[in-house]
Amino acid sequence: MQTQETKKFPSKLKFLFQPHRIKVAYGGRGSGKSWSFARALIIQAAHKNIRILCAREIQKSIKQSVHQLLSDQIQSLGYGAFFEILETEIRGKNGSQFNFTGLANNTVESIKSFEGVDIVWVEEAQTVSKKSWDILIPTIRKPDSEIWVSFNPDLDSDETYKRFVINPPEYAHVVKVNWSDNPWFPDVLNVERLHSKATSDDYSNIWEGDCKTAVDGAIYFDEIRDAQENGRVTNVPYDPALKVHIVMDLGWNDSMSIICCQKGVSDLRIINYIEDDHRTLDSYSAQLKDMQYNWGHMYLPHDGQTKDFKYGTSAEEIMRRYGWDVRIVPRLDIESGIKIARMNFHRCYFDKSTERLIECLKHYRRSINARTEEPGAPLHDEYSHGADAFRYLCVSVDKMSNETWQNQEIHYSNLGIV
């Protein structure tokens, strides 16, 4: 499609008028991504009868959708008499239709109503979960149907970034587009951009579309950044000459998190990570033994000594029965444990296969008081279990030994921790 309307687009975004199964544009603020996506969809819907679904991960009301953006573009293009703008949908006189949904609200069954969609536009896609993508993509199956994706990157471990930027499908057209690619980038935004460049640590993420090191307010933000910048997230091979120690954060409904690590003379090598739920301890034990490592100790938190009311035995007793040399993590309050974790972070090397653990550390943050906006205790969520296991690892590291090493006692008074 080549018209006067289609010429008014940043060069990098003219691919929106070319046939591709998946079209992805990501980058920083001021690039014109959302503006161009909305405008391109309006133009196409005006020229042919198509059904368009506009989606994002969470949409609690129509105000959280791109409904207003599309409405503005309809007026800007002079299509006010062609499209009927309703409260929850937009209709064209040729039968074209725009609908809006939140992906997180849908199941495999409920999303089947979208099978006849010609184009789905997923905006703010950096927040879309793996589950939502796994449900949505196979559902959009009409011949020549397309999936449009626009987002400002957050973390390189986010599902959308991994799926479409790090490992894009061969049939996807993916572009990074920033303010410098927008011929109509306004002066008022440029003033803001330059101020951000001079004053903000987040400039590269906000304006250049680069990924953050960790989420805003992450407890280990600086430590994760240092590990990545200094190449300590890499390929970490198993060394059979060193013991492999196991550190666990126990869970059933919540996640069970298991770290496998080796202690060198001055470094700590995290070579494997397991996270799962609703599994019995014997299944984890069998999975670990299948790895056939040179095993050292297994470290359990204090609740590992609590007897299960159903069986009358503790996790410690169960794992001893399976032949593990079980130790209990020294008891420390959470804040002291976080301090020790920070002190040990510089010596940690993370194998790339432990990306889920790294993701947990990137997302580990504090709860925020809604009234005072002050940070409080670490947030208990899907990421906290891996972070807890890492904290237990760092608290226990001085007790870990290899065959010829002598165990050392931890003297917390020497660390300034009461």
MARSEKOL-115017 format. One record per residue: residue in one letter; z negated, x, y of N, C-alpha, C, CB in turn. Coordinates in steps of 0.02 Angstrom, whole numbers, plus 50000, padded with zeros to 5 digits. Glycine has a CB too. Layout:
N
aZXYZXYZXYZXY...
# end
This chain:
418
m500005004349941500005000050000500005004550062499384995250000q500515003750105500565007750165500735003150224501105013450158t500245001650265500324997350323499985000650382500034990250310q500064997450440499714999950499498964999950488499894995850561e498724995050450498004994450436497755000350395497844987950400t498155002250345497925007550299497955014450329498335007350236k498315015150384498355021750416497715023550453498945021850464k497305018750469496705019950509496115021650464496545013950553f496195026950425495675029150379495635036750380495815026650307p495025039450371494985046750361495435048850303494245048850347s495755054550311496235056750260495935056950190496505063650278k495315059150185494995059850120494875053050086494345063450126l494895047650125494745041050096495365036750087494255037550140k495955039350099496565035450089496705034250015497155038950120f496345037949972496425036749899496175029849879496055042049860l495805026449923495565019749908496145014849897495115017249964f496735016549922497315012249913497765014549856497715012049977q497525019449818497885021749759497535019249696497935029549759p497895018349641497585015749580497185021149543498115012949533h496535019949538496085024149498495565019649467495755029849541r495405020849405494885016749372494215017349409494795018949298i494025023449428493395024549464493545028449527492875028249419k493305025949583493385029249647492695030649676493815024949696v492575037049691491905039149713491965043049778491555043449658a491565041049827491505044949888490765045949902491855041349949y490575052349910489875053949923489845059049979489515056549860g489285059350013489205064250066488675061950116489865065450101g488695065150175488175064050224488325058450272488045070250261r487885057750320487915052450370488505053550418487255052150410g488795048050442489325048450491490005049750463489165053650540s490085049550397490735051050367491205045050367490635053450296g490945039150377491355033050376491465030250307492015034550407k491065032250258491155029850189491095022250185490635033150143s490525019650205490405012450198490905008450240489685010750218w491025010650300491505007450346492185007150313491535011250413s492405012650284493075013050253493115008850190493255020350237f492595009050149492595005050088492654997650105491955006250046a492244995350153492264988350172492944986450200491724986850224r493224990650243493864989250275494424989050223494014994550328a494414993850176494934994050124494904987850080494855000350081l494314985650064494244979750021494484973450057493524978849999i494334972750121494564967050159495334966950163494264967150230i495624972650175496354973150179496674971050112496574980250198q496404973650057496684972049992496594964749975496374976349939a495994962049991495864954949977496294950350019495134953349988a496514952650077496954948550120497674948450094496934951150192h497864953650058498564954250035498664951549964498774961350038k498134950849925498224948049858497574944749836498434953549808n497644940149790497074936349764496674940749716497314929849730i496114943349738495684947449696494964945149701495754954849715r494594946749649493884945049647493484951549652493694941149581i493044951849701492674958049716491924956749710492854960649786l491594961149673490864960949667490564966649707490644961149593c490124965149753489774970249792489064970849766489774968549869a488884976849741488254977649705487864983549732488374978449630r487224983349722486774989049731486224988349680486484989349804e485814993349673485314993149620484824987349631484924999749616i484554986749691484064981449705484314977549766483354984449719q484354970949757484544966549812484114960249807485314964649809k483594960049849483144954449849483384948749893482454956649871s483834950249939484114945149983484804947350004483664943850044i485204942650031485874944250052485874949250110486244937950073k485324949650147485274954350203485274961550179484644952950242q485094962650115485084969350088485764971350059484564969950034s486264966950064486924968250038487394970750093487214961950004v488034971650076488534973650125488874967550156489054978250092h488584961750148488864955550174489014956150249488384949650161q488534958650287488624959150359489164964250377487974960950394l489174969850341489684974950353490384972150341489554981050308l490474968550288491114965450273491304960350327491104962150204s490814956450348490934951450400491174954750465490304947350413d490854960350482491054963950543491764966550538490564969750556q491954969050478492624971750469493144966150469492654975550404i492964960350445493424954650449493604953050521493114948450415q493094953050564493214951650635493604957450667492554950550672s493434963550650493764969350680494504969550663493424975750656l494684967350602495374967450580495764961250601495394968050505g495414956450632495754950350654495874945350599496404952150685y495464945550547495534940950491495034935150493495464944750426g494754933750551494244928550556494484921850534494004928150626a495124920250544495384913650525495584913450451495974911850568f495644919450420495874919750350495294919250301496254926150338f494734922250319494154922350274493624917350296493854929350270e493334913950248492774909450260492124913150241492844902850219i491724914550291491104918450279490534913550268490954923150340l490304913150205489754908750187489114912850182489904905250120e488564909350170487914912750170487854917950115487364907650164t488124916550056488034921050000488694923449970487624917749946e489254921749999489894924149975490414923850031490134920049914i490984926950019491544926950066492164924950028491624933950101r492554920250056493154917750022493764918550066493064910450003g494324920450036494954920850071495394914850056495324927250052k495844913350101496284907550093496754908450033496684906350155n496854914550012497294915749953496914915649887497634922549961g496264913949890495854913649830495414919649819496284912849771s495504924849860495074930749854494344928849865495274936249904q493904932449831493194930649834492754936849831493004925849777f492244937049874491734942349873491074939349851491674945749943n490764942349800490094940349779489624946349783490094937449706f488974945049780488474950249791487924949749739488174949649863t487694955649715487164955549665486754962049666487454954549595g486154961649638485754967549625485794969249551485014966449647l485974975349535486084977249465485444977149424486394984049462a484894978949455484264979349418484034972449394483714982449461n484294967249425484104960449406484484957849346484194955749464n485004961349325485454958849273485304961949205486174960249292t485464958149154485434960449085486144960549057484954955849042v486204962848995486854962948962487164955948961486804965748891e486734950948950486984944048947487164941349015486474939648914s486724942249065486844939149130487424942249167486224939749172i487574948449153488114951849190488804950149162488004959449188k488824946449105489464944649076489884940249122489354941049010s489544936849169489914932549216490364936649262489424928449258f490284943249262490694947449306491284950549269490264952949335e491434948449208491964951449169492644950849203491984948449100g492744945449242493384944349274493474947649341493494937149282v493004951949360493034955349425493614960449426492364958749441d493974960649482494494965649491494214972249516495034963049539i493754971749565493454977749594492714976549602493784979549663v492304981449581491594981349597491444987249642491144981549532w491124985749698490924991049745490164991949740491134989249819v489944997849719489244999349714489055003849773489075002949645e488685000949820488475004549880487775007249871488514999849941e487605012549908486965016049901486835017649828486385011849931a487345020249796487345021049723486875026549699488025022449699q486605030549745486155035949723485535033249687485935040049782t485365026849698484765023949668484915020249602484445019149716v485535019749582485715015849523485485019549460486475014449520s485175016049415484885018949355485405019649300484305014749330k485255023649251485685024449193485785017849158485385029649144k485245014049151485295007549118485795002949154484605004149115s485755002849220486214998549257486935000749249486034998549332w487065007249251487755009649241487995008049170487795017249254d487565008949121487755007749052487915000449040487195009949005i487614995949079487754988849072488384986949112487154984649096l488434989649173488964987549218489654990049196488824989949287i489724996449183490384999349173490784996049116490315006749158p490484994849057490874991549005491034984249021490504991948939t490664981249067490764974249084491384973349127490164971449120i491534978249170492124977849213492724980049172492044982249278r493024975249137493524976949086494194973549096493264975049018k494284969849151494924966649164495464971949172494884962249228p496074970749148496604975749157496684977749230497274973049130d496724984249241496804987249307496194986249352497414984349341s495634984349325495024983649365494774990549386494474979949325e494394990649440494154996949469493414996649486494564998749531i493105002449486492405003149505492375007949564491955005649445w492155005549621492095009649682491365011449692492375005849744v491245017749707490555020349712490485024249777490375024849650s490005022449818489865026149880489125027549885490115022149943f488955033749907488245035349912488125041849950487935035949843n487525042349976487275048550005486835051749952486875047350072p486965057849929486585060749874485845061549891486865067549856d485445060949840484725062249846484565068449805484305056049823l484455067649740484315073349696484905074649648483665072149655d484995080949630485535082449583485375080049512485675089849582s484755077849501484565075149436484625067549433483855077149419d484825064349489484915057149489485505055249444485025054449560e485455049549412485955047549363486655047149394485775040849333t486715044249452487375043449483487695050149498487325039249547y487315054749524487575061449541487795065049477487045065649579k487395064749425487575067949362488205064849332486995067549312r488235058349335488775054649301489455055549335488605047349298f489455055749401490095055649437490265062149475490095050049485v489765066449488489905072549524489855078649478489405073349583i489305079249441489235084949396489695084449336488505085549373n489715078449305490135077349246490585071249256489685076449182p491055071549302491455065549316491945064049260491845066449382p492065057549246492585055849197493265058249221492605048249185e493715059849175494365062449193494785057349231494745064749131y494625051049224494995045749258494675043749325495045039649213a494185047549348493865046149412494155050449467493105047249406h494225047549526494415051349586493785052049628495005047749626v493545058149636492905059449669493015063949729492395062649620v492755061849787492815066049847492135066449882493345063149896k492005072249910491435073149954491695072650026491065080049942v491395068250065491635067050133491055067050181492025060450137n491115070750236490575071550284490815069850355490305078650282w490365070650402490505069050471491125072750496489905070650515s491215078850473491775083050495492445080450470491675090150473d492445075850422493055072850395493225066250429492985071750320n492805064150476492895057750509493195058850579492225053950514p493825057250589494145058250655493825054150711494875056650651w493465048950691493155044450741492405045450745493325037250724f492165051250724491455052650727491215052250800491295059650696p490755047750816490575046450886490135051950916490225039850892d490205052750981489815057851017489065056551011490015057951090v488875050251012488155048651009487845051050944488045041051018l488235050650889487985053250825487995060850823488395050450767n488475063850857488505071150857487905074150893489155073450891v487685070850947487075073150981486485072950933486935068751043e486445067450894485895066850845485965072150790485885059850814r486585073350769486705078350716486475085250738487445078450696l486665087150798486495093750824485745094650832486845095050890h485405089350853484675089650858484365090550789484405083250892s484625086950740484375087550671484495094550644484715082350625k485075097450660485235104150636484745109350663485945106050655a484515108250725484065112950758483345111950738484135112350832t483165106050714482455104450705482255102250635482265099250753s482725100250593482545096950530482725101150469482885090250526d482255101350421482395104650357482865100450314481735105850320d482945094050331483355089550291484075089050316483055082750290y484265093350364484925092850393485485092950340485035098450443s485455097650295485995098450246486065092250202485875104550203n485515088950188485545082750148485805076950189484855081150119i485525076050249485695070250290486415070450315485215069750349w486635076350338487275076750372487825080250331487195080450437e487645084650286488145088250247488205085750176487985095650247g487785080850158487845077850092487635082250034488535075850081d487205087250047486945091449994486325088249964486775098550020c486195089749902485615086749868484965089749893485675087649791k484445085649892483775088049907483505092149848483295082149923t483015096249862482665099849809482235095049768482235105449837a481885090549803481445085749771481385079749818480735088949755v481065074449794480985068549836480545070149895480705062649795d480625066249948480195067150007479465066249987480385062150063g479045070950008478335070449992478155072949923478115063550000a478625076049887478475078549820477925083749822479115081449787i477455083249777476885087849775477105095049764476395085649721y477615096049722477855102749706478515104349741477925103649631f478635101449799479275102149833479455109549843479265098649902d479015113449874479155120449888479225124549824478615123349932e478825122849774478835126749712479485125549673478225124849668i479715119249672480345117749639480925121149675480465110049636r480915120849741481445124149780481465131649765481345122949855d480885134849762480855141949748481125143449678480135144549755a480955139249629481195140349561481945139849557480875135249513q482235134949593482965134149591483315139749629483155127349620e483065141449688483385146549729483355153449697483075146649798n482845154649656482765161249626482975161349552482045163349632g483355156349531483655156449465483175155649408484015162749457r482615152249419482125151349365482225144649328481425151749392v482755141049345482985135449303483645137949273483085128649345t483615140049211484165143849182484155143049106484125151349202n484525147149071484495147248998483915151748977485165149748967v483425148848945482825152548924482815152648847482165149248953p483015158148816483055158348743482365158648711483465164248721y482325156048651481725156548611481645163748586481745151548551d481055166548594480905173348571480445172748509480565177648627p480705174148449480295173448389479705178148385480715174448328a479685183248429479125187848429478515184948466479325194448461l478615179548503478075176548541477885169748511478275175648615k477265168048516477035161548494477305156048539476265161348493v477435150248510477625144348548477025139648550478255140748518h476775138448609476205133948618476435127048639475705136848669i476065122048618476235115048631475705112148678476275110948565v475935108748730475475105348776475695098148781475475108848847m475215093448771475385086448766475005082248817475255083948696d475355077348845475035071848880475135065648837475335070748953l474585062848811474635057648760474825050948790473975057048723g475225047248754475415040548776475705036448719475915041048833w475645029848727475945025148680476405020448718475395021148641n476105015848757476515011648802476805016048857476085005948832d476375020448885476625025448932476965030948892476045028348976s477295035448927477675040748893477215045948863478155044048941m477385048248803477105054348774477525060148799477085053948695s477205065048829477565070848856477325077148820477465071448932i477805081048796477645087048756478045092948783477795085848681i477695098248802478005104348826477925109848774477705106548894c478465113348758478435119248715478555125348759478955118748656c478085130148757478145135848801477955142348766477695134948863q478195147948793478015154548770477755158548829478625158148737k477245162448816476915166448868477105173748859476145165548866g477465176348910477625183448911477075187448945478295184648945v477205193648959476705197948991476535195249060476965205148996s477045193149097476915190549165477265183949178477135195549216d477655181549130478025175349141477825169949092478775176649136l478015163849107477875158049065478535154549054477335153249097r478755154148992479425151648976479375144648945479795156548928i479655139848979479645132948955480315131848920479535127649013i480295131448853480915131548815481115124848786480845136448759n480655119948786480825113448758480365108148788480765113448681y480615102048789480225096448817480425090048780480345095648894i479915086248761480015079848726479665074448766479745080048652e480005068848776479685063048808479925056748773479845062848885d479445052648753479615046448717479015041848720479835047948643d479085035948691478515031248689478555027048625478515026748751h477995023748611477935019348553478115022848488478365013148562r477885029048482477965032848420477285035448397478465038648430t477215036048332476585038448304476565046048306476505035948231l475945048748302475855055948307476205059648249475125057648308d476235056448190476555059848134477295061048147476455055848070s477615056448184478335057448198478435063148247478645050948226y477995063948295478045069648341477915076148304477555068848399s477415076048260477255082048221477855084248179476645080648175a478185079348147478765080948106479335083748149479005074748067q479445080748208479965083148252479845090248275480025078548313l479225091848290479055098548311479155103648254478335098848337k478915101848195478975106548139479695107848120478595103848079d480135102948132480845103948118481145109448162481235097448128m480825110948218481075116248263480965123248234480735115748331q480495123848188480365130148152480245136048200480955131748107y479835134748249479625140048295479055144048265479425137148364n478905149548297478305153448281477725150348319478395161148300w477395145548287476925141248322476265144648339476775135148281g476005143048397475345145248419474865139348419475385148548488h474565137948477474075132548482474395126148507473495134648527m474065120648493474245114148520473685112048567474365108848464y473855110648631473355108848681473395101348696473455112948745l472825097948687472785090848702472295089648759472555086948639p472415084448800471935082848853471295080048822472245077648902h470795078848864470145076748838470175070148801469655076248894d470645065648819470675059348783470935060348712471115054348820g471155066448696471345067948627470755068148580471695074548625q470145068448608469545068248567469255061248558469015072748598t469565056348592469325049448588469575046248523469555045448649k469135043248487469325040048423469685033548437468705038848379d470245032548404470625026348410470245020748376471335027148379f470175014948411469755009548383470075006548321469645004048436k470735007248313471065004348254470965008548192471815003448268y470975015248201470955019648143470315023648137471545024348147g469925023848191469295027548188469375034948189468925025548127t469975037448207470095044648212470395046348280470555047048154s470325052448301470595054548365471265058048355470105059248401a471645058948410472265062648406472135069848383472615062648475e471575072748406471405079448385471325079848309470755081748419e470965075148280470855075148208471505074048170470345069648188i471925069548196472555068248162473005074348162472925062348196m473065077648219473505083448222473235089448183473615085548295r472585089948178472295095248135472485093948061471515095448142r472485087548042472665085847973473395087747958472565078447961y473805087748010474505089648000474605097248006474955086148050g474055100848011474085108148009474135111748075474665110147969w474025108148131474075111248196473405114348218474295106148248d473445119948251472855123248279472725120148348472955131148285v472305115148351472215110948410471665113748455472055103748390r471805114048518471325115848570471305110148621471505122748604i470775109748658470705104648710470785107948779470025100848705v471185104848821471305107548888470655107748927471825103148926p470505113348961469885113649002469855107749050469855120249041r469255104949057469175099149100469155101249174468535095249080l469605098449212469635099649284469865093249318470105105549302d469645092149380469895086449417470625087549434469465085149481i470985082249450471705082549461471895087349517471975075649476e471535087049572471725091249629471645098649614471305089449690s471115100449578471035107449558471585109549510470345108549525g471775104849465472325106249419472985107349455472395100649369i473115103249506473725104149546473725110949581473785098449599k473155113049606473105119549639473265125149590472405120549668i473015124649530473165129849480473895129649460472715128949417a474175123649455474895123049438475315126449492475095115649431r475145125449555475515128649609475455136249604475255126249677m474865138649585474765145849580475165148949523474025147349571n475315145049472475675147549414476425146249417475395144649352f476635142149464477345139949466477815145849471477455135249525h477615151049509478075156649521478235160549458477765161249573r477825159949406477935163649345478305159549292477275166149316c478465153249308478775148749259479535149149260478555141649272y479825149649202480545149149192480685142949150480835155649158f481145138749173481285132349140481975132549108481235126549191d481995131349043482655130749012483005124549038482575130448935k483675125049044484055119449071483995113149030484785121349077s483825113948966483745108048922483135103948940483715110248850t482685106748980482075103148999482175099449065481485108049005e482785097049078482945093849142482515087749156483665091949143r482295084249103481865078449115481195080549144481765074549049l480915086049119480295088649147480395090749220480035094649105i480945094049234481085096149303481155090049348481735100349306e481465084749322481535078549360480845075649375481955073449321c480395075849326479715073349337479365077249392479295073649272l479445083849392479125088049442479425086849512479175095449423k480065085349514480395083849577480155077249607481155083649568h479975072549564479775065849586479025064849591480065060649539y478645069749570477905069049569477655069049641477565074749528r477385063449663477175062749733476545058649737477735059549775r476275058249797475645054649808475775047449828475225058149861s475295043149812475325036249837475185036349912474815031749799i475465031549948475375031050020475005024650037476055031350055n474465025350075474085019550096474515015250143473435021750132a474605008950125475045004550163474795003350234475134997950128r474145003750244473865002350310473855008550354473154999550303t473625014150326473555020250366474145025050359472925023850347e474565023950307475125028250291474905035450274475615028450350e474275036150254474015042550232474135043650158473275043150249p474305049750136474395050950065473725050850028474735057750054g473755048349967473155047949926473235051749861472975040649911a472975048849807473015051949741473735052049717472565048349690p473905056549670474575056549642474755049749613474635061949588l475375047649623475615041149601475695041149525476275039449635h475465035749494475545035049422476185031049410474915031449389d476705034349387477335030949375477695034349317477785031049438e478345033149310478705035849252478775043449253479395032749250y478635046549311478705053749317478035057449310479015055449383s477495053849314476845057149317476635060149250476315052349340h476895057549195476675059949129476935067049116476925055249074g477555068349133477815075149126477455079949173478555075249141a477305077549234476945081749282476235083149258476935078449351d475915078149226475245079249198475265084449143474965072549172a475765084049100475825089049046475905096049075476405087248999f476305096549128476395103149160475735105649190476935102749215r475355101149220474705103049248474245105549192474375097149285y474235102049136473825104149079474045111049054473875099049021l474695112249054474965118749034474685124249078475725118749036c474715123249143474505128549190473745129649187474705126749260v473375124249175472645124849168472465128649105472315117949168s472885128149054472725131248988473035138048978472955126748933v473475140249024473895146049010473485152348997474355147249068d472915153249030472525159249019472185159448951472005160049073k472165153748917471885153648849472415154548796471525147048838m473045154548816473585155448767473645162848749474245152748795s473795164048686473865170948663474435171648614473215173348631n474665177748608475125179548554474705183048500475725184048579e475005184948446474625187148387474155192948402475105189248333t474365197748443473955203748454473575203448520474385209948452w473615197648555473285197048619472595194048611473705192848667q472155196048654471485193248653471445187548703470955198748669n471155181848679471075176148725470645178148784470765170148689q470825175448841470445176648902470145170148927470885179848957e469525170548950469205164648978469435163649050468435165248976i469495157349071469685155749139469055155549182470055148949143h469045159449234468475159349280468695156049345468205166649294y468585149549349468845145649405468495147549470468755138349393s467905150349467467555152449527467945157949562466845154749511n468295162049522468685167449552469315164949588468885172449498l469495158649571470095155749602469905151649663470465151349553g469265151349680469065147549738469025140149725469525148749794i468975138249661468955131149642468245129649617469485129449588v467955124649646467275122649625467325117149573466845120349685
# end
